[in-house]
Amino acid sequence: MTRIAILGGGSWGTALSMVLSRSHKAHELSLWMRDPALAQEVSKSRLNELYLPACPIPAAVVITSDLGHALANANIIVGAMPAAYARAVYTRALPFIDKTAPVFVSATKGLEPSTHLRITEVLSQVLGDEYSHAHGVAVLSGPSFALEAARGDPTAVVVASQNWEPVETAHGVERVASYIQAEFAGPSFRLYTNDDVVGVELAGAMKNVMAIAAGACQGLGLGTNAIAALITRGLAEMARLALALGARPETLSGLAGLGDLVLTCTGSLSRNRQLGIELGKGRALPEILASTRMVAEGVGTAGALLALASEYQIELPITAQVSAILHYGKSPRDAMEEIMGRPQKRE
């Protein structure tokens, strides 16, 4: 039986434990939470009231704050922590990871704020040459609100891996993306495979910034014309950077790109969109962040994307305005007027 360890007990990590408990294949599942008190409480009540209330966690899921216990004999390690904490969590986990056995699945949607690295790049640095050559690494992304996935609503995502050569898995020699696809698929959870890790990761990071912009439009009281324009031009901006870094166009028009962008820009469960709404209403960022334990990845990702774009001389006008609102006190209305006042040009 495949043993899967999920690192990160927030809403998405908790939801994945439920999703995988319903998959077509039987698993031994462990969910690691950083906070010992929270882990003990959730293990007892089988409810993560802090991050995903009203969704009972199956009794078979082992909930622990002990990394060694969570990772013991794991065949698959799923990272579901916020991007800013990924390096620290993987570094702490390293002593408990078998040098040859596990396949890693990054389910984090964001860039490391301090280095603007994609999370698979962070993982590669943490593992180092001694480990990384022996491990398969995949990325899980796409339009997937945690609450909907947890309660069993139909959800379709992408699993991408550049490890297209077969690797040794719990069931023999398999391709990484196909292995994860088979292990994770369930009655309401459908996975598509590809090998465009760059495109999938960048799309998952950039859509969060666009969702903040979409929320700000709503907070300002703007109509659906503005939201439609924002989504369309946001997708063009996402594609411009992703393609410059080697992504494929079809990735940006697929589930990880357009699908997730539409979800986070329009869905009421989007944390980034909700943060944007509050900014549009005039609330200050520190006040908004202080009112929730949830992480809106777009806050840390906007500046990282601009730094990355600068390296490649790519213009990101929407991302630049979101960053100015978040970090330099620019008003959302001034940002909107500046976007609308840009020189006219061919589409």
Buried (B, 14 or more C-beta within 10 A) or exposed (E): EBBBBBBBBBBBBBBBBBBBBEBEEEBBBBBBBBEEEBBBBBBEEEBBEBBBEEBEBEEEBBBBBBBEEBBEEBBBBBBBBBBBBBBEBBEBBBEBBBEEBBBBBBBBBBBBBEBBBBBBBBBBBBBEEEBBEBBBBBBBBBBBBBBBBBBBEEBBBBBBBBBBEBBEBBEEEBBBBBBBBBBBBBEBBBBBBBBBBBBBBBBBBBBBBBBBBBBBBBBBEBEEEBBEBBBEBBBEBBBBBBBBBEBBEEBBBBBBBBBBBBBBBBBEEBBBBBBBBBBBBEBEBEEBBEEEEBBBBBBBBBBBBBBBBEEEEBEBEBBBBBBBBBEEEBBBBEBBEBBEEEEEEEE
